[in-house]
Structure formats: structure tokens, C-alpha cells
Amino acid sequence: MAITHLLSTNITPSLFTTQLKHSLFRQRALLICPKRPTIRAQSKNNDAADGPDRLISAITYFYPFFDGIQYGKYVITQFAPIQTLIQPLVPTIRVFKSFPLNGLLIFFTLYFVVVRNNNFSRYVRFNTMQAIVLDVLLIFPDLLERSFNPKDGLGLDLMMSFDSTVFLFLLVSLVYGSSCCLLGQLPRLPIVAEAADRQVL
């Protein structure tokens, strides 16, 4: 954005005739290292999010986790602590998975009703957008599973490891994102935070 603004600015010859050395040096510095605006997700006009904002933001991180729960089929069956952690969520997961279009409906609801609604604080919209971007990334492991579905051997071992990695990333994102939101902090998830920042104005 900074580079585009710089290139779109008309530079007249007078700028080079006055303070030539300083001006030329600053222009080159801007081209090499453009300044990027710092954007922070805030709740309304305050740095701290209020109770409802925290709760709504924390809940949104369940969406990508529910949508990608199938990637935990190997981990959940092998580790009892994870089974215990997931067990209270089973009824909600069943409702989520009961209708094939539930995920798509929730996606559009979160995006158009929350992210694009300025009545919600930027804190809520940013966290919701992070959850949406995280869910969109699930397209890639889904495509990989559809095109590469080994039944045994090394291929199956690699697929099990890949699925387990995706699930653990979703689980860590859920725990970290929701915990930070409940504490009033701003979670910034790797890979998705920058994309969420660009979408939430």
C-alpha cells in the first residue's frame, strides 16, 4: 500500500531543486524500506475488549476446529487426554456435521454479519476473520486427501502424520485463540493474522 501510494504521488521538479541531497536520499529510502502503517485490533474506542466482545471472539475459534475435526481421527483414538478434552464438544460437533451446508452457512454468516458489520468492534471482527481464514486454509489438506488417499505402507503413514499435524494446529489455535480472547488479549495466529488484518478495515 505504501509503495502504491508513493508511486501514485506526482513528484515535481521543484522538489529536486530544493534540498536536493536530502530529498533524493529520503525518496530512495522510502522506495527501499517503505513505512507500513501499524494497525491494532481494538474494541470500540478502547484498547481493552469488554466482556461480550471477548466471549464472541472466543466462540468464533470453534468454527474452524469443528470444520476440521475429521483430521483428528488418528490422534483422538490414540491419546486418551485428547479424547477427554474433546468429549464435552461431541454433541455440538454432531449438530455441526449433521447438515453438509452448515459450515458454508456459518462461513457466510460470520463474514457478512460480523466481519463486514461495523457495529461490531474491530476486536471481534479481527478475531472472526482469523477464524474464517483458518477455515479457508482447510481447503488444501482436503484437496490433498482427495487426490492422494493411500491405503497402506509409507503413504498411509505420511497421510496420518499430515492429518494429525493439521488437527493439532487447529486444536492449538482453538485453545490459544479462545484463551487470549477470554483474557482480553489479542491473539495473532501464524499464517492467518496478516490476512485477517488486510480484510478488517
C-alpha positions in Angstrom: 0.0 0.0 0.0 2.8 2.4 0.9 4.6 1.6 -2.4 1.5 2.1 -4.4 0.8 5.5 -2.7 4.4 6.5 -3.3 4.3 5.6 -7.0 1.0 7.4 -7.5 2.3 10.6 -6.0 3.3 13.3 -8.6 6.9 14.5 -7.9 7.5 17.9 -9.4 11.0 19.2 -10.4 10.8 21.8 -7.7 11.2 19.0 -5.1 14.6 18.2 -6.6 15.8 21.7 -6.9 15.3 22.4 -3.2 17.3 20.4 -0.7 18.3 18.0 -3.5 20.5 15.7 -1.4 18.1 15.3 1.5 15.1 14.8 -0.8 16.8 12.3 -3.1 18.1 10.3 -0.1 14.6 10.2 1.5 12.9 9.1 -1.7 15.4 6.3 -2.1 15.0 5.2 1.5 11.2 5.1 1.1 11.5 3.0 -2.1 13.8 0.5 -0.4 12.1 0.4 3.0 8.6 1.8 2.8 6.8 2.5 6.1 3.9 0.3 6.8 1.0 1.6 8.9 0.6 -0.2 12.2 -2.9 -1.5 12.7 -4.1 -2.8 16.0 -7.4 -4.6 16.6 -9.2 -2.6 19.3 -12.6 -2.9 20.9 -14.6 0.2 20.0 -12.5 3.2 21.2 -10.6 1.3 23.9 -7.5 -0.9 23.9 -9.3 -3.4 26.2 -12.1 -5.6 25.0 -15.3 -5.8 27.0 -17.0 -9.0 28.2 -19.3 -9.6 25.3 -16.5 -8.9 22.7 -14.3 -11.4 24.5 -16.9 -14.1 24.5 -18.0 -13.6 20.9 -14.4 -13.6 19.8 -13.5 -16.8 21.8 -16.5 -18.7 20.3 -15.6 -18.0 16.7 -12.4 -20.1 17.0 -14.6 -23.2 17.5 -15.8 -22.9 13.9 -12.5 -24.0 12.1 -11.9 -26.6 14.8 -15.4 -28.2 14.2 -15.0 -28.0 10.5 -11.6 -29.8 10.6 -12.3 -32.3 13.4 -12.0 -35.2 11.0 -8.3 -34.6 10.7 -8.0 -35.8 14.3 -9.3 -39.3 13.7 -5.9 -40.8 14.3 -4.8 -38.6 17.2 -8.1 -38.8 19.1 -8.2 -42.6 19.1 -4.6 -42.9 20.3 -4.4 -40.3 23.1 -6.9 -40.6 26.0 -6.3 -37.0 27.3 -7.4 -35.6 23.9 -10.5 -37.8 24.0 -11.3 -36.4 27.4 -10.8 -32.8 26.1 -13.0 -33.4 23.0 -15.8 -35.4 24.7 -17.8 -32.3 26.0 -17.8 -30.9 22.5 -19.2 -34.1 20.8 -22.9 -33.1 20.9 -22.1 -29.7 19.3 -19.8 -31.3 16.7 -22.6 -33.7 15.8 -25.0 -30.9 15.2 -22.4 -29.0 13.2 -21.8 -32.1 11.0 -25.4 -33.1 10.7 -26.1 -31.0 7.7 -23.5 -30.7 4.9 -24.1 -27.0 4.3 -23.8 -26.0 8.0 -20.1 -25.0 7.5 -20.9 -22.9 4.5 -23.8 -21.2 6.2 -21.7 -20.3 9.2 -19.0 -19.0 6.9 -21.3 -16.5 5.2 -22.9 -15.6 8.5 -19.6 -14.8 10.2 -18.3 -12.9 7.2 -21.2 -10.8 6.3 -22.9 -10.4 9.6 -19.8 -9.9 11.8 -16.7 -9.1 9.8 -18.5 -6.6 7.4 -20.6 -5.1 10.2 -19.0 -2.0 11.7 -21.4 -2.2 14.6 -19.1 -4.9 16.0 -15.8 -3.8 17.4 -12.7 -4.3 15.4 -11.5 -6.7 18.1 -14.5 -9.0 17.3 -14.2 -8.6 13.6 -10.4 -9.3 13.6 -10.8 -12.5 15.6 -13.7 -13.6 13.5 -11.7 -13.0 10.3 -8.8 -15.0 11.7 -11.1 -18.0 12.3 -12.5 -17.7 8.8 -9.1 -17.6 7.2 -8.0 -20.6 9.3 -11.1 -22.5 8.0 -10.4 -21.5 4.4 -6.9 -23.0 4.7 -8.5 -26.4 5.3 -9.2 -26.5 1.6 -5.6 -27.5 1.0 -5.5 -30.6 3.2 -8.9 -31.6 1.9 -7.7 -31.4 -1.7 -4.6 -33.4 -0.8 -6.7 -36.1 0.8 -8.9 -36.4 -2.3 -6.0 -36.7 -4.7 -3.7 -38.8 -2.5 -5.5 -41.4 -0.5 -3.1 -44.3 0.3 -4.5 -47.5 1.9 -1.3 -48.8 3.5 2.5 -48.5 3.6 4.6 -45.4 3.8 2.0 -43.3 2.0 -0.6 -44.1 4.8 2.0 -43.2 7.5 2.7 -39.8 5.8 -1.0 -39.1 5.5 -1.6 -40.0 9.1 1.2 -37.6 10.2 -0.1 -34.9 7.9 -3.7 -35.2 9.2 -2.5 -35.3 12.8 -0.4 -32.1 12.3 -3.4 -30.3 10.8 -5.6 -31.3 13.7 -3.1 -30.3 16.4 -2.6 -26.9 14.7 -6.4 -26.4 14.8 -6.5 -27.5 18.5 -3.7 -25.2 19.5 -5.3 -22.4 17.6 -8.6 -23.0 19.4 -7.0 -23.1 22.8 -4.7 -20.2 22.3 -7.2 -18.0 20.4 -10.1 -18.6 22.8 -7.9 -18.2 25.9 -6.4 -15.0 24.7 -9.8 -13.6 23.9 -11.3 -14.6 27.3 -8.4 -12.8 28.9 -8.9 -9.7 26.8 -5.7 -10.1 24.8 -5.3 -10.1 21.1 -4.2 -13.5 19.6 -2.2 -13.3 16.4 -2.1 -16.7 14.8 0.8 -17.6 12.4 -0.1 -17.5 8.7 -3.6 -16.1 9.2 -3.1 -12.9 11.2 -1.7 -10.8 8.3 -4.5 -11.9 6.0 -7.1 -11.0 8.7 -5.6 -7.6 9.2 -5.9 -6.8 5.4 -9.6 -7.8 5.4 -10.6 -5.9 8.5 -10.5 -2.1 7.9 
